[in-house]
């Protein structure tokens, strides 16, 4: 068991700036792709 003092010192679960940047970049890439798909749809050559 951890004492009360040890519990106060415990840190964790923090989101790193790299992880947040990757999430924001992924969302931005997805949104740009959706907008591009509406503006320049590719035709299917069967």
C-alpha positions in Angstrom: 0.0 0.0 0.0 1.1 3.5 -0.7 1.1 6.1 2.1 -0.7 9.4 1.7 2.6 11.2 1.0 3.5 8.7 -1.8 0.0 9.0 -3.3 0.4 12.8 -3.5 3.7 12.4 -5.4 2.4 10.0 -8.0 2.0 11.5 -11.4 0.8 9.8 -14.6 -1.6 9.7 -17.4 -0.3 12.9 -18.8 -0.7 13.4 -22.5 2.6 14.2 -24.2 2.9 17.1 -26.7 3.9 14.6 -29.3 0.8 12.5 -28.8 -1.5 15.6 -28.9 0.3 16.8 -32.0 -0.2 13.5 -33.7 -3.9 13.5 -32.9 -4.4 17.0 -34.2 -2.4 16.3 -37.3 -4.5 13.2 -38.0 -7.8 15.0 -37.6 -6.6 17.9 -39.8 -5.4 15.4 -42.5 -8.8 13.6 -42.4 -10.8 16.9 -42.7 -8.6 18.1 -45.6 -9.1 14.8 -47.4 -12.9 14.9 -47.0 -13.0 18.5 -48.3 -10.7 17.6 -51.2 -12.9 14.6 -52.0 -15.9 16.8 -52.3 -14.2 19.5 -54.4 -12.3 17.1 -56.7 -14.1 13.8 -56.9 -12.3 11.1 -58.8 -14.2 9.2 -61.4 -14.3 5.4 -61.5 -13.0 4.0 -64.8 -14.7 0.6 -65.2 
